[in-house]
Amino acid sequence: MRLCKIMRKGKLDYAEVLGLSDTPTGVKARLKFPDGTRDLVSTTKIRMLQDKDLDALGVGKLSRKLMGV
């Protein structure tokens, strides 16, 4: 599971990246938000989170292993 951050409705939000799609208008990411909604957004509008970013958010290595990250 990959996580990203995105500005949505004027606030910072986090989402799970389900996959990438190549469209005629460019590469888009399929996202699933914590409230269960899904969206298809341009990859230029998201920032992928790496291990050091998740550590800063307080998501430990054991939690990531259990989540499959």
Backbone torsions as a table, in degrees:
resi	resn	phi	psi	omega
1	MET	NA	132.2	177.7
2	ARG	-110.3	140.8	178.9
3	LEU	-114.5	150.3	177.4
4	CYS	-141.6	166.5	173.1
5	LYS	-118.6	148.9	-175.4
6	ILE	-150.5	145.6	172.7
7	MET	-85.4	116.7	-178.1
8	ARG	-132.9	125.2	-178.9
9	LYS	56.7	36.5	175.8
10	GLY	80.2	6.1	177.8
11	LYS	-134.4	156.4	179.7
12	LEU	-74.3	131.2	-178.4
13	ASP	-135.3	155.8	178.3
14	TYR	-113.4	148.9	-177.9
15	ALA	-148.8	158.5	174.8
16	GLU	-92.5	132.2	178.4
17	VAL	-88.5	116.4	-179.1
18	LEU	-85.1	-27.3	179.7
19	GLY	169.2	177.7	179.1
20	LEU	-117.1	145.8	178.4
21	SER	-129.3	134.6	176.5
22	ASP	-93.8	114.1	-178.3
23	THR	-114.8	166.9	177.7
24	PRO	-61.0	-23.8	-179.8
25	THR	-95.1	4.3	177.7
26	GLY	126.7	-179.0	-179.1
27	VAL	-80.0	132.7	-179.3
28	LYS	-124.4	151.1	179.1
29	ALA	-107.1	135.8	174.0
30	ARG	-89.5	120.5	-175.3
31	LEU	-115.6	147.6	173.3
32	LYS	-124.2	121.5	-176.8
33	PHE	-91.1	161.1	-178.1
34	PRO	-57.5	-27.4	-179.8
35	ASP	-82.2	3.3	176.6
36	GLY	94.5	-9.9	179.3
37	THR	-75.0	155.6	179.0
38	ARG	-125.4	153.2	-178.6
39	ASP	-152.5	156.7	176.3
40	LEU	-115.3	113.3	-176.4
41	VAL	-128.2	157.5	177.7
42	SER	-65.6	142.5	-178.6
43	THR	-68.7	-14.8	177.9
44	THR	-76.4	-12.7	-177.9
45	LYS	-96.2	-3.0	-178.6
46	ILE	-118.6	160.0	174.1
47	ARG	-126.5	122.0	179.2
48	MET	-73.7	143.2	178.7
49	LEU	-98.9	135.2	178.2
50	GLN	-103.6	177.5	-176.6
51	ASP	-55.1	-42.5	-178.9
52	LYS	-65.5	-33.0	177.8
53	ASP	-69.1	-40.2	179.5
54	LEU	-67.6	-35.9	176.1
55	ASP	-62.2	-40.1	178.9
56	ALA	-65.5	-29.9	178.1
57	LEU	-80.8	-8.8	179.2
58	GLY	91.3	14.9	176.4
59	VAL	-92.3	107.4	-175.3
60	GLY	-75.3	170.6	-178.6
61	LYS	-64.5	-37.8	179.1
62	LEU	-65.4	-41.9	178.0
63	SER	-61.5	-42.2	179.5
64	ARG	-65.6	-38.3	178.6
65	LYS	-64.3	-41.8	179.3
66	LEU	-68.7	-31.8	179.1
67	MET	-82.0	-15.4	-178.6
68	GLY	88.4	19.0	-179.5
69	VAL	-88.1	NA	NA
